[in-house]
Amino acid sequence: MEAEDEATGQMIEDEEIYVNGGGDGDESKRHRPIISGEQLDVEAYAALYTGRTKISRLLFIAEKCGNASMQLDALRMAYDEIKKGENTQLFREVVAKIDGRLGPNYGPDNAWADAVDRRAELRKERLENELNAYRTNLIKESIRMGYNDFGDFYFAHGQLGDAFKNYVRTRDYCTTSKHIVHMCLNAILVSIEMGQFTHVTSYVSKAEQSQDALDPITIAKLRCAAGLALLEGKKYKLAARKFLETGPDLGNSYTEVIAPQDVATHYASCLEYLGNLKANLLLDIHLHDHVETLYEQIRNKALIQYTHPFVSVDLHMMANAFNTSVASLEKELEALITNNQIQARIDSHNKILYARHADQRNATFQRVLQTGNEFDREVRAMLLRANLIKHEFNLKASSRKH
Amino acid sequence: MNSVETLVAQIQGLSGSISDVNQLHSLLKQSEDFFQSESTRLASLLTELDPSIHSLGYLYILEACTSAPISKEQASELVLSVARFINLCAAEQIRLAPDKFTSVCKRFKDQVMLLEDPMRGVAPMLTAIRKLQLSTEHLTTLHQDFLLLCLLAKCYKTGLSILEDDIFEIDQPRDFFLYCYYGGMICIGHKKFSKALELLHNVVTAPMSILNAIAVEAYKKYILVSLIHLGQFSISFPKYTSSVAQRNLKNFSQPYLELVNSYGTGKISELETSVQANNEKFEFDQNLGLVKQVVSSMYKRNIQRLTQTYLTLSLQDIANTVQLNSAKEAEMHVLQMIQDGEIYATINQKDGMVRFLEDPEQYKTCEMIERIDSSIQRIMMLSRKLTHMDEQLSCDPLYLAKAGKERQRFDFDDFDTVPSSKFTI
């Protein structure tokens, strides 16, 4: 924990990154793009990412923010970003989304798109020729490079499925464990973009098998990817652990997937971070589906922890502590008691919560009697069924004889 | 060769020892055609016989007499005479001809129904069952007729007396289905929901190769009773349920399954909309009464849930939480539940508060120990029965023949067939 704080602390200077798990005093002084309750600064946010995820994150924000100026901001940046690359299909989509609202500079630049497409066609041909040549010569390393280039090519053009296929094909031509790790990282990257988190998990474990080729940065990357996969699978606790294991070495080297303070944010929300950053977290591409659940779980956990040490709790004081009214607190507690998460009962008259200690002896007696009754009933039903089957069988046998 | 007179003489002479009765039985069987042809003249003979001594002969003649169509005026007289016979006859004699006895009893039941006076049939039918049964574990064909009469006469208590027996031996699957279905309805009438559930469960999960209407109706009632008694219903069937039932029952009970869904929300309003939507279907199935009980059980369930979470709660709050109209109404519900022993609570009318208490049962009394002991004894008895049945089955030649046949199929490789590889060389 400490080490993580220190290390990320250095990055804060130039990158405005903040780990909120630390909890030191100068928290409020800094402008923090994602962890603050204020409106998201799209530009600062986007600067944290590179590659395809930057575009998808921007588009995601544009779709979800429900705020026209913010949406246009995001779309404008996405447009600029796409123009640096070669993904003409995405470009057309973004243009359609912008729908001329950003002036003539952000229109459907057909000349550019056509030029890119033409270049892509030529490049594809060249790659194919090269690959064929390598294959006839059976040079393993070259073939691997060839497939890899193809993967890169498809990825740049947004054909994720083909990219994935080509990256995976390099596997047969890997000669060192470094190559395998490289292949796995590529596969993970594409899978995350495709939202195929089962692939992510399997390639993470595959990469982790070749221990000798793993440097700290790669390990951190893998932990991150695994954490995301677990988060997607709603396994929050395990996800939290993975994010926690993500070492500070990650730095800025994995910006094509995730920015370092995302790891911190994911981690913090998974455990116990309370605040009003909900609106902005909802705009995060990986976290948005889970924010509500996590918030509820965090609050419940806090409620449970609060009541734990007491024999009786004054509901007025507790309501103050949780910034809510006594009546709604009662409702929340009621739900928790019903789900057996708090062993207590509410004295609604005097507004006091009393801890309740279940009587083990009585409970055991109750269970014994119940189990006895169930056994009784089930054995009798079973004997009856057996008799019916026997009867039916006898009937069939005798009718066959006649 | 037979005349009516010699027949009477034979019956009178051969009703003493067991061997005599057996001889008489074979004689009677031979003269069955004669009974058919002479059925009209036979009625007068009955006066010459004593049903308690000449039971077997009496039974044959009675059976022949009742086989002819009967007018409504005669019916009442016939019911009387059959009832008298059932009461007086000797059990060991009539058990020699169970088919005859059953058919007489069934006609008796039909007549009672025709007279629209099912009450008259209840007591004689119970006696008939007891006389026909070899043991209380034996399900006779008459069980279902008896239960039907009980249902029609609303004599639920009398019906319960035979439902308390553990049934293990079954002659006819159909009897068993009807026995469980009517039995379930009687238990529902007497609000013995757990027994009702057990009986209906037996119908639903019974082995069957074709779906039958009894199972469908039983499934509908099973859903409703399960909601009333347990507050929930599991849509999935136990794995031993026949595949026919698993595949088809749900299709026939859509409105009921919708009810289950709306019950699951815990909201009275949703439940009532669902009841309203399918009101006609419930009425058509004659389950509307049970459906209404389902609705009122939800209030109870919700109040019961409150006892788990609250020590004290005002009547007004109870009314709000369980969606009752007023504190007064809530008070009535709580009061009724305290009376029925469904919750433990005290009401303080002065400030309108209810204080919920813990279950006072401490499991320390002698009665409780005795109850547990008897439960253990029962379970041991059942286990023995299970072992016995298992042993019996493993010696059953029919079962072994079937099992052996299947084994053979699996061990096909054991036969020394020529390996195909030899030919390829």
Contacts between the chains, C-beta under 8 A, distances in Angstrom:
chain1	res1	chain2	res2	distance
A	333	B	309	7.6
A	334	B	309	4.9
A	334	B	310	7.9
A	337	B	308	6.7
A	337	B	309	4.3
A	338	B	305	6.4
A	338	B	308	6.8
A	338	B	309	6.2
A	345	B	308	7.7
A	345	B	309	6.1
A	345	B	310	6.0
A	345	B	311	4.7
A	345	B	356	7.8
A	346	B	309	6.0
A	346	B	310	4.9
A	346	B	311	6.5
A	346	B	313	7.9
A	347	B	310	7.5
A	347	B	311	4.3
A	347	B	312	5.1
A	348	B	310	5.5
A	348	B	311	7.6
A	348	B	312	5.4
A	348	B	313	4.5
A	348	B	314	6.7
A	348	B	317	6.3
A	349	B	312	4.0
A	349	B	313	7.6
A	349	B	314	7.1
A	349	B	351	7.8
A	349	B	353	5.3
A	350	B	312	7.3
A	354	B	311	6.2
A	361	B	363	7.0
A	362	B	359	7.3
A	362	B	361	7.3
A	362	B	362	7.0
A	362	B	363	6.1
A	365	B	363	4.1
A	365	B	368	7.7
A	365	B	372	8.0
A	368	B	372	7.1
A	369	B	371	7.6
A	369	B	372	6.9
A	369	B	375	6.9
A	372	B	372	7.7
A	372	B	375	4.5
A	372	B	376	7.4
A	372	B	379	6.1
A	373	B	375	7.5
A	375	B	379	5.8
A	375	B	382	7.6
A	376	B	375	7.4
A	376	B	378	6.1
A	376	B	379	6.2
A	376	B	382	6.4
A	377	B	198	5.6
A	379	B	379	7.9
A	379	B	382	4.5
A	379	B	383	7.5
A	379	B	385	7.8
A	379	B	386	6.0
A	380	B	166	6.1
A	380	B	168	7.6
A	380	B	382	6.9
A	381	B	198	7.4
A	381	B	201	6.9
A	381	B	202	5.8
A	381	B	205	7.2
A	382	B	386	7.6
A	383	B	168	5.3
A	383	B	382	8.0
A	383	B	385	6.6
A	383	B	386	6.9
A	383	B	389	6.4
A	384	B	167	7.0
A	384	B	168	6.6
A	384	B	170	7.2
A	384	B	176	7.5
A	384	B	202	6.1
A	384	B	206	7.7
A	385	B	205	7.2
A	385	B	206	6.6
A	385	B	207	5.9
A	385	B	240	6.6
A	386	B	389	6.5
A	386	B	393	7.6
A	387	B	168	6.3
A	387	B	169	6.5
A	387	B	170	5.3
A	388	B	170	6.2
A	388	B	173	5.7
A	388	B	176	6.7
A	388	B	206	5.9
A	388	B	207	5.2
A	389	B	207	5.1
A	390	B	393	7.5
A	390	B	396	7.9
A	391	B	170	6.1
A	391	B	171	7.7
A	391	B	173	6.5
A	392	B	173	6.9
A	392	B	207	6.6
A	392	B	209	7.6
A	393	B	398	6.7
A	393	B	399	7.8
A	393	B	402	7.3
A	394	B	398	6.7
A	397	B	398	5.8
